[in-house]
Amino acid sequence: MQSSLVDAQDADPPVPPPDAGDPDSGGPLDGMVIERLADERDLNEVAELEARCFTNPWTREMLAREFAQSDVAHVFLLRLPDRRLAGFCSCWIVADELHVNTLVIDIPYRQRRLGVGLMRRVMEEAARRGAHRATLEVRESNEAARRLYASLGFQLVARRSRYYSHPEEDALILWHEHLAKPA
């Protein structure tokens, strides 16, 4: 699995303001919609965004197989007010754990803290479904993603040697041990 692609502005400031994920607050998600992957059109958009943003992307067929054969796989879409796809988060919710496979914000929409807002919503939904902790892998060189995850409470716990390809690189394994259900 690959993990997060975000930019430096998504990670600053270190502690996001309370309204970072509230679409009614005038925060970065103002006017945007977060929804679950629903149909073939959604899957096509996700595959296109995956191909644009990763050096070793999953193909449409790989994505379709993942979601068709699994009751634990979830994709949360971040849509602009005009319904264009701005980003997505692919994850598994298994028993009491959230495993984030991919978090991506499309290039034109970066530096707006959308990654923080989307990730907060995914964590809230996972907590609602019974998850108490979350994990993910991130490229060691992806400083922006590492800052974003640290700002959300993730901590470095291990390393997977040569986990990524194109280019080959270690993955850092991060955990968040106390997901809280939203009020």
BAMIBA-626857 format. One record per residue (C-alpha): residue number from 1; residue in three letters; x, y, z. Coordinates in Angstrom, 1 decimal. Layout:
<atoms>
midren kedo x y z
NUM ala X Y Z
...
</atoms>
This chain:
<atoms>
midren kedo x y z
1 met 0.0 0.0 0.0
2 gln 1.1 3.5 -0.5
3 ser 0.3 6.3 1.9
4 ser -0.3 9.9 2.2
5 leu 0.5 12.6 -0.3
6 val 0.0 16.0 1.1
7 asp 1.9 19.3 0.9
8 ala 3.7 21.4 3.5
9 gln 0.8 23.9 3.9
10 asp -1.5 21.1 4.9
11 ala 0.7 20.4 7.9
12 asp 1.0 24.0 9.2
13 pro 0.2 25.2 11.9
14 pro 1.2 22.2 14.0
15 val -2.2 22.2 15.8
16 pro -5.1 22.8 13.4
17 pro -7.8 25.2 14.5
18 pro -11.0 23.6 15.8
19 asp -12.9 24.5 12.6
20 ala -10.5 22.7 10.3
21 gly -13.0 20.0 9.5
22 asp -16.3 21.7 10.0
23 pro -18.0 22.6 6.7
24 asp -20.4 24.9 8.4
25 ser -17.8 27.0 10.2
26 gly -16.2 28.8 7.2
27 gly -13.1 26.5 7.6
28 pro -11.2 25.0 4.8
29 leu -14.0 22.5 3.9
30 asp -16.6 25.3 3.7
31 gly -19.0 24.4 0.9
32 met -17.4 21.0 0.3
33 val -18.9 17.6 0.7
34 ile -17.3 14.4 2.0
35 glu -19.1 11.3 0.8
36 arg -18.5 7.6 0.4
37 leu -17.5 6.1 -3.0
38 ala -20.8 5.2 -4.6
39 asp -20.5 4.2 -8.3
40 glu -18.4 3.6 -11.4
41 arg -18.0 7.3 -12.1
42 asp -16.6 7.8 -8.6
43 leu -14.2 4.9 -9.1
44 asn -13.0 6.4 -12.4
45 glu -12.3 9.7 -10.8
46 val -10.4 8.1 -7.9
47 ala -8.3 6.1 -10.3
48 glu -7.5 9.2 -12.4
49 leu -6.5 11.1 -9.3
50 glu -4.4 8.2 -8.0
51 ala -2.6 8.1 -11.4
52 arg -1.9 11.8 -11.4
53 cys -0.5 11.9 -7.9
54 phe 1.5 8.8 -7.3
55 thr 4.6 7.3 -8.9
56 asn 3.3 3.8 -8.4
57 pro -0.5 4.1 -8.5
58 trp -3.1 1.4 -8.1
59 thr -4.9 0.8 -11.4
60 arg -8.6 1.1 -11.7
61 glu -8.9 -2.7 -11.8
62 met -6.9 -3.0 -8.6
63 leu -9.1 -0.4 -6.9
64 ala -12.3 -2.0 -8.1
65 arg -11.2 -5.5 -6.9
66 glu -10.3 -4.0 -3.5
67 phe -13.7 -2.4 -2.9
68 ala -15.8 -5.1 -4.4
69 gln -14.3 -7.9 -2.4
70 ser -14.1 -6.3 1.0
71 asp -16.6 -5.1 3.6
72 val -13.8 -3.3 5.5
73 ala -12.6 -1.1 2.6
74 his -13.9 2.5 2.5
75 val -13.2 5.4 0.3
76 phe -14.1 8.9 1.4
77 leu -14.3 11.5 -1.4
78 leu -13.7 15.2 -0.9
79 arg -15.8 17.1 -3.4
80 leu -15.7 20.8 -4.3
81 pro -19.0 22.8 -4.3
82 asp -19.2 22.1 -8.1
83 arg -18.8 18.4 -7.4
84 arg -15.3 18.0 -8.8
85 leu -13.1 15.6 -6.9
86 ala -10.5 17.5 -4.8
87 gly -9.2 14.5 -2.9
88 phe -9.9 11.1 -1.3
89 cys -8.9 8.9 1.6
90 ser -8.9 5.1 1.1
91 cys -8.9 3.1 4.3
92 trp -9.8 -0.1 6.1
93 ile -11.9 -0.2 9.2
94 val -11.2 -3.6 10.8
95 ala -12.5 -4.4 14.3
96 asp -11.2 -1.5 16.5
97 glu -8.6 -0.2 14.0
98 leu -8.5 2.3 11.2
99 his -5.8 1.6 8.6
100 val -5.3 4.6 6.2
101 asn -4.0 3.3 2.9
102 thr -4.1 6.5 0.9
103 leu -4.8 10.2 1.6
104 val -4.4 12.5 -1.4
105 ile -5.4 16.0 -2.3
106 asp -5.2 17.0 -6.0
107 ile -2.4 19.3 -6.9
108 pro -4.5 22.5 -7.6
109 tyr -6.3 22.2 -4.2
110 arg -3.3 21.8 -2.0
111 gln -2.1 24.4 0.6
112 arg -5.7 24.8 1.8
113 arg -5.6 22.4 4.8
114 leu -8.1 20.1 3.0
115 gly -6.0 17.1 4.0
116 val -6.4 17.9 7.7
117 gly -10.2 18.3 7.3
118 leu -10.6 15.1 5.3
119 met -8.5 13.1 7.7
120 arg -10.4 14.4 10.7
121 arg -13.6 13.3 9.1
122 val -12.3 9.9 8.3
123 met -11.0 9.5 11.9
124 glu -14.4 10.6 13.3
125 glu -16.3 8.1 11.0
126 ala -13.9 5.3 12.0
127 ala -14.5 6.1 15.7
128 arg -18.3 6.1 15.1
129 arg -17.8 2.6 13.6
130 gly -16.0 1.4 16.7
131 ala -12.3 2.1 15.9
132 his -10.2 3.1 18.9
133 arg -6.8 3.5 17.1
134 ala -5.4 4.2 13.7
135 thr -2.3 3.3 11.7
136 leu -0.7 4.2 8.4
137 glu 2.6 4.0 6.5
138 val 4.2 7.1 5.1
139 arg 7.3 7.7 3.0
140 glu 10.2 8.7 5.2
141 ser 10.9 11.6 2.8
142 asn 7.3 12.9 2.9
143 glu 7.9 15.6 5.6
144 ala 4.7 17.4 4.9
145 ala 2.6 14.3 5.5
146 arg 4.6 13.4 8.6
147 arg 3.8 16.9 10.0
148 leu 0.2 16.6 9.1
149 tyr -0.2 13.3 10.9
150 ala 1.8 14.5 13.9
151 ser -0.7 17.4 14.1
152 leu -3.5 14.9 14.3
153 gly -1.9 12.9 17.1
154 phe -0.1 10.1 15.1
155 gln 3.3 9.0 16.5
156 leu 6.2 7.1 14.9
157 val 6.5 3.6 16.2
158 ala 8.4 1.6 13.5
159 arg 10.0 1.5 10.1
160 arg 9.5 -0.9 7.2
161 ser 12.7 -1.1 5.1
162 arg 12.3 -0.6 1.4
163 tyr 8.5 -0.7 1.6
164 tyr 8.0 1.7 -1.3
165 ser 9.2 1.6 -4.9
166 his 9.6 4.2 -7.6
167 pro 11.7 5.4 -5.9
168 glu 12.6 2.7 -3.3
169 glu 12.3 4.1 0.2
170 asp 11.5 3.1 3.7
171 ala 8.1 3.5 5.2
172 leu 7.5 4.9 8.6
173 ile 4.7 3.3 10.6
174 leu 2.6 5.7 12.5
175 trp -0.1 5.0 15.1
176 his -2.8 7.1 16.8
177 glu -3.8 5.2 19.9
178 his -6.9 7.1 21.1
179 leu -9.5 7.9 18.5
180 ala -12.3 9.7 20.1
181 lys -15.9 9.6 19.1
182 pro -17.2 13.0 18.1
183 ala -19.5 14.8 20.4
</atoms>
